[in-house]
């Protein structure tokens, strides 16, 4: 019995010793693994820190050595700006999680923003070069709108990068190059307007560029040379980015394509026609049409109404007259004198045209107001004081065809516009600061 107990105690002792030894070995291995992971993490952090330092140094060096006037870079051998824009979208770095909420068009030039912009220098150069190429064919596959989401996201990020660079350059007192960045964004807006699948982003580019221009003009001291150069460059933008006629054509092309290829869209419009039909005979006339016959009749009506609207919104008449004609057309299409239910189905196009026309004229007013403001800044640079009244021969308010209202403010001056959208915004889009 004593022998058995003795042997048992010896066995327990051996097992405990083995367990302790194993624990020590594996515990030591775990400690070593943790240390290796710490070393890898530390090495990765040091690489990131080094990359960020080089990016910040590159950005500061670029700002220090940047030419006093923007240079026209010789574009590569391409006749399509979209090829370069797609490259820029591929190259623009995605900001990390800590930086994402700080990335916005007019973000202050913190060290983190400057470091990020340093990583974007090749992208900025590509975008600026692409914007100066006259032709831009995006070649978006028809009906592939959902697949464009990554491209749209990158295009928006590209605009934000350019405008953050503009703000930072202005803080560094490189005002002319900062304004050139805004012109680059306006030229890109013009390129976006060329594609019916991308034109909606034209508004963001156009609006943010003008807003940044307002900020920069208020930051810089009145410099006649810079302001005269900028005035001339604004005129050289090939055309107003917002073209209601072009946008209208794009919407019509999308609508016509849906009618041809989307059976659900066809069923929807046929159901609309039945709802608009007055009397059993009118309903039966629609029900008896084959899909091919209904498409053909709908396309005919669609084109007639669209052409009428296009003629109105493309005219040079003042806003009120064009708007009145749009209302008149809508009343004619929906009135009792018109018995065609398919015509009434597409009468809503006139309502769409009203919103499109109003928005386009608002954008034109913003641009015309900015051009007028530049002339006032030039007058300030020449005389050292703001004019008492609006100088002659300035761009007009497109809502009325007359001069903008003008008044001095505590911070600078304001231009009043007759557009309802501006009144709702309490003139904020037409207020300009003057650096004291």
C-alpha positions in Angstrom: 0.0 0.0 0.0 2.8 2.4 0.9 4.5 1.5 -2.2 1.4 2.2 -4.3 1.0 5.6 -2.6 4.7 6.4 -3.1 4.4 5.5 -6.8 1.3 7.6 -7.2 2.9 10.6 -5.6 5.9 10.1 -8.0 3.5 10.0 -10.9 1.7 13.1 -9.9 5.0 14.9 -9.4 6.1 13.9 -12.9 2.9 15.1 -14.5 3.0 18.4 -12.7 6.6 18.9 -13.7 5.8 18.1 -17.3 2.8 20.5 -17.3 4.9 23.3 -15.8 7.7 22.7 -18.3 5.2 22.7 -21.2 3.6 25.8 -20.0 6.9 27.5 -19.8 7.9 26.4 -23.3 4.6 27.4 -24.9 4.3 30.5 -22.8 7.8 31.5 -23.9 6.8 30.9 -27.6 3.7 33.0 -27.1 5.7 35.8 -25.7 8.1 35.5 -28.6 5.2 35.6 -31.1 3.8 38.7 -29.4 7.1 40.4 -29.6 7.4 39.5 -33.3 4.0 41.0 -33.9 4.9 44.1 -32.0 8.0 44.4 -34.1 6.0 44.0 -37.4 3.5 46.6 -36.2 6.2 49.0 -35.2 7.9 48.5 -38.5 4.7 49.2 -40.4 4.1 52.3 -38.3 7.6 53.6 -39.1 7.0 53.0 -42.8 3.7 54.9 -42.7 5.3 57.7 -40.8 8.2 57.9 -43.3 5.7 57.9 -46.3 3.7 60.7 -44.6 6.8 62.7 -44.0 7.9 62.4 -47.6 4.4 63.3 -48.8 4.3 66.4 -46.6 7.8 67.4 -47.6 6.9 67.0 -51.3 3.8 69.1 -50.9 5.6 71.9 -49.0 8.4 71.8 -51.6 5.8 72.1 -54.4 4.2 75.1 -52.8 7.5 76.8 -52.2 8.7 76.3 -55.8 5.4 76.6 -57.6 5.5 79.0 -60.6 4.0 82.5 -59.9 1.7 82.0 -62.8 0.0 78.7 -63.9 1.8 77.1 -66.8 -0.1 75.5 -69.7 1.2 71.9 -69.5 1.6 70.3 -72.9 -1.1 67.6 -72.9 -0.1 64.1 -73.8 -0.8 62.7 -77.2 -4.5 62.2 -76.7 -7.7 63.8 -78.0 -9.9 62.4 -75.2 -9.6 64.0 -71.7 -11.6 61.1 -70.2 -8.6 58.8 -70.6 -6.6 61.0 -68.2 -9.6 61.4 -65.8 -10.0 57.7 -65.5 -6.2 57.4 -64.7 -6.6 60.2 -62.0 -9.6 58.2 -60.5 -7.4 55.1 -60.3 -4.5 57.0 -58.7 -6.3 59.2 -56.2 -5.5 57.7 -52.7 -8.4 56.8 -50.5 -8.1 58.7 -47.2 -7.8 56.7 -44.0 -10.6 56.4 -41.5 -9.2 59.2 -39.3 -9.0 61.6 -42.2 -12.3 60.8 -44.0 -14.5 63.1 -41.9 -12.0 65.9 -42.5 -11.9 65.7 -46.3 -14.1 68.4 -47.7 -13.6 71.0 -50.5 -12.6 73.9 -48.3 -10.9 72.0 -45.5 -8.4 74.0 -43.5 -4.7 73.2 -44.3 -3.8 71.0 -41.3 -0.6 68.9 -41.4 -2.8 65.9 -42.1 -4.5 67.6 -45.1 -1.2 68.8 -46.4 0.2 65.3 -46.1 -2.7 63.8 -47.9 -2.4 66.4 -50.7 1.3 65.5 -51.0 0.2 62.0 -51.9 -2.2 63.5 -54.5 0.3 65.6 -56.4 0.4 63.3 -59.5 -3.4 63.2 -59.5 -3.6 67.0 -59.4 -1.2 67.3 -62.3 -3.1 64.7 -64.4 -6.5 66.4 -63.7 -5.2 69.9 -64.6 -3.8 68.6 -67.9 -6.9 66.7 -68.8 -9.2 69.7 -68.1 -7.4 71.6 -70.9 -8.1 69.0 -73.6 -11.1 70.2 -75.6 -12.8 66.8 -76.2 -14.0 64.4 -73.6 -15.8 61.2 -74.4 -16.6 59.2 -71.3 -17.9 56.2 -73.3 -20.3 55.1 -70.5 -22.1 51.9 -71.4 -25.8 52.7 -71.8 -27.9 51.4 -68.9 -24.8 50.7 -66.7 -25.7 53.4 -64.1 -25.2 51.2 -61.0 -21.8 50.1 -62.1 -20.7 53.8 -62.3 -20.9 54.2 -58.5 -17.1 53.7 -57.9 -16.3 56.1 -60.7 -18.7 58.7 -59.3 -17.2 58.4 -55.9 -13.7 58.9 -57.2 -14.7 61.9 -59.4 -16.2 63.6 -56.3 -13.0 62.9 -54.4 -11.0 64.3 -57.3 -13.0 67.6 -57.1 -12.5 67.7 -53.4 -8.8 67.2 -53.7 -8.4 70.1 -56.2 -10.4 72.5 -54.1 -8.6 71.6 -50.9 -5.4 72.3 -52.8 -6.8 75.6 -53.8 -7.6 76.6 -50.2 -4.2 75.5 -49.0 -2.4 77.4 -51.8 -4.4 80.5 -50.8 -3.3 80.2 -47.2 0.3 80.0 -48.5 -0.4 83.2 -50.5 -0.2 81.5 -53.9 -3.4 83.1 -54.9 -3.1 82.9 -58.7 -2.4 79.1 -58.7 -5.2 78.7 -56.1 -7.7 80.4 -58.5 -6.3 78.2 -61.4 -7.4 75.1 -59.4 -10.9 76.5 -59.3 -10.8 77.0 -63.1 -9.6 73.4 -63.5 -12.7 72.2 -61.6 -15.0 74.4 -63.8 -13.4 72.9 -66.9 -14.0 69.4 -65.5 -17.6 70.4 -64.9 -17.9 71.3 -68.5 -16.5 67.8 -69.5 -19.0 66.1 -67.2 -21.9 67.8 -68.9 -21.0 66.0 -72.1 -22.4 62.6 -70.7 -26.0 62.0 -69.8 -24.9 59.5 -67.1 -22.4 61.8 -65.4 -23.9 65.3 -65.9 -25.5 65.4 -62.4 -22.0 65.7 -60.9 -21.5 68.8 -63.0 -23.6 70.7 -60.4 -21.3 69.8 -57.6 -18.1 70.7 -59.5 -19.6 74.0 -60.7 -21.1 75.1 -57.5 -18.2 74.2 -55.2 -15.7 75.9 -57.6 -17.7 79.2 -57.5 -18.1 79.0 -53.7 -14.3 78.4 -53.4 -13.6 81.4 -55.7 -15.7 83.6 -53.4 -13.7 82.4 -50.4 -10.4 83.0 -52.2 -11.3 86.5 -53.5 -12.1 87.4 -49.9 -8.8 86.0 -48.6 -6.4 87.7 -51.1 -5.3 91.3 -51.1 -6.7 93.2 -54.2 -4.1 92.6 -56.8 -4.9 94.1 -60.2 -2.6 91.7 -62.2 -4.0 88.6 -60.7 -7.6 89.8 -60.9 -7.3 90.9 -64.5 -5.7 87.5 -65.4 -8.5 85.7 -63.6 -11.2 87.7 -65.3 -9.8 86.8 -68.7 -9.5 83.1 -67.8 -13.1 83.0 -66.6 -14.2 84.2 -70.1 -12.1 81.4 -71.7 -14.1 78.6 -70.1 -15.5 77.2 -73.3 -19.1 77.4 -72.3 -21.4 77.6 -69.3 -21.2 74.2 -67.6 -24.9 74.1 -67.0 -26.7 73.6 -70.3 -30.4 72.9 -69.8 -30.7 72.0 -73.5 -27.9 69.5 -73.3 -29.2 68.1 -70.0 -32.7 67.8 -71.5 -31.4 65.8 -74.5 -29.6 63.5 -72.1 -32.8 62.9 -70.1 -34.7 62.2 -73.2 -32.2 59.7 -74.5 -32.4 57.8 -71.2 -36.2 57.9 -71.3 -36.3 56.7 -74.9 -33.8 53.9 -74.2 -36.0 52.7 -71.2 -39.1 52.6 -73.4 -37.2 50.4 -75.9 -35.6 48.0 -73.5 -37.5 48.0 -70.2 -40.8 46.1 -70.3 -41.7 47.5 -66.8 -41.3 51.0 -68.1 -43.5 50.2 -71.1 -46.2 48.7 -68.8 -46.0 51.8 -66.6 -46.6 54.3 -69.5 -49.4 52.1 -70.9 -51.1 52.1 -67.5 -50.7 55.9 -67.3 -52.3 56.2 -70.7 -55.3 54.2 -69.6 -55.7 56.4 -66.5 -55.7 59.5 -68.7 -58.1 58.1 -71.2 -61.6 59.5 -71.1 -64.3 57.1 -72.1 -64.4 53.4 -73.0 -63.5 54.0 -76.6 -60.3 55.8 -75.7 -59.3 53.1 -73.3 -59.9 50.4 -75.8 -57.8 52.2 -78.4 -54.8 52.0 -76.1 -55.5 48.4 -75.1 -55.7 47.3 -78.7 -52.3 48.7 -79.5 -49.5 46.1 -79.7 -46.3 46.8 -77.7 -44.6 47.9 -80.9 -47.4 50.2 -81.9 -47.6 51.7 -78.4 -43.8 52.3 -78.4 -44.0 54.0 -81.8 -46.9 56.3 -80.8 -45.3 57.1 -77.5 -42.0 57.9 -79.1 -43.7 60.2 -81.6 -45.5 62.1 -78.9 -42.4 62.2 -76.7 -40.4 63.7 -79.5 -43.0 66.4 -80.3 -43.3 67.6 -76.7 -39.5 67.4 -76.1 -38.8 69.4 -79.2 -41.3 72.1 -78.1 -39.7 72.3 -74.7 -36.2 72.4 -76.1 -37.1 75.3 -78.4 -38.3 77.3 -75.3 -35.5 76.6 -72.9 -32.8 77.2 -75.6 -34.0 80.6 -76.6 -32.4 83.8 -75.6 -35.5 85.3 -74.0 -35.4 86.4 -70.4 -36.3 83.9 -67.8 -39.9 85.1 -67.1 -40.9 84.8 -70.8 -39.4 81.3 -71.2 -41.1 80.2 -68.0 -44.4 81.6 -69.2 -44.2 79.6 -72.4 -43.4 76.4 -70.5 -46.6 77.0 -68.5 -48.6 77.7 -71.6 -47.4 74.5 -73.2 -48.3 72.5 -70.1 -51.8 73.9 -70.1 -52.3 73.1 -73.8 -51.1 69.5 -73.2 -53.4 68.9 -70.2 -56.4 71.0 -71.1 -59.8 69.6 -72.1 -59.1 70.5 -75.7 -56.6 67.7 -75.9 -58.2 64.3 -76.0 -55.1 62.2 -76.6 -54.3 60.3 -73.4 -50.8 59.5 -74.5 -50.1 63.2 -74.9 -51.4 63.9 -71.4 -49.2 61.1 -70.1 -46.1 62.9 -71.3 -47.3 66.4 -70.2 -45.3 66.1 -67.0 -42.2 66.7 -69.2 -43.2 70.4 -69.1 -43.1 70.4 -65.3 -39.6 68.8 -65.4 -38.5 71.5 -67.8 -39.6 74.3 -65.5 -37.4 73.0 -62.7 -34.5 72.5 -65.1 -34.8 76.0 -66.6 -35.0 77.7 -63.2 -32.0 75.8 -61.9 -29.9 76.6 -65.0 -30.7 80.3 -64.8 -29.8 80.3 -61.1 -26.4 78.8 -62.0 -25.9 81.4 -64.7 -26.8 84.1 -62.2 -24.2 82.8 -59.8 -21.5 82.8 -62.5 -22.5 86.2 -63.9 -22.5 87.6 -60.3 -19.0 86.2 -59.8 -17.8 87.8 -63.0 -19.3 91.1 -62.0 -17.7 90.8 -58.5 -14.3 90.3 -60.1 -14.7 93.6 -61.9 -15.6 95.3 -58.6 -12.4 93.8 -57.0 -10.4 95.2 -60.0 -11.9 98.6 -59.3 -10.9 98.3 -55.7 -7.4 97.3 -56.7 -7.1 100.4 -58.9 -8.6 103.0 -56.5 -8.1 101.5 -53.1 -11.8 101.6 -52.3 -15.1 100.0 -53.3 -17.1 101.9 -55.9 -20.2 103.8 -54.7 -22.3 102.3 -57.4 -22.1 99.4 -59.8 -19.6 100.0 -62.7 -21.1 100.1 -66.2 -21.1 97.2 -68.7 -21.0 94.4 -66.1 -22.7 91.0 -66.6 -26.4 91.2 -66.1 -28.8 89.3 -63.8 -30.2 86.6 -66.1 -33.5 86.6 -64.4 -34.3 90.1 -65.4 -31.7 91.0 -68.1 -30.9 94.1 -65.9 -28.0 95.0 -63.6 -27.5 93.2 -60.3 -28.4 95.2 -57.2 -25.3 96.4 -55.5 -24.6 97.4 -51.9 -21.7 97.8 -49.6 -21.7 95.6 -46.5 -19.6 95.5 -43.3 -17.4 92.8 -44.7 -17.3 93.9 -48.3 -20.2 94.1 -50.8 -23.2 92.1 -52.1 -24.9 91.7 -55.4 -28.6 91.2 -55.4 -30.3 88.8 -57.8 -34.0 88.6 -58.6 -34.1 84.8 -58.6 -36.3 83.2 -56.0 -33.6 80.7 -55.1 -31.3 83.5 -54.1 -33.9 85.3 -52.1 -34.6 82.1 -50.1 -30.8 81.8 -49.4 -30.8 85.4 -48.1 -28.3 86.5 -50.8 -25.6 84.4 -49.3 -24.4 83.1 -52.7 -23.8 86.7 -53.9 -22.0 88.1 -50.9 -18.3 88.9 -51.2 -15.7 89.7 -48.5 -12.9 92.3 -48.9 -9.6 91.7 -47.1 -8.8 94.7 -45.0 
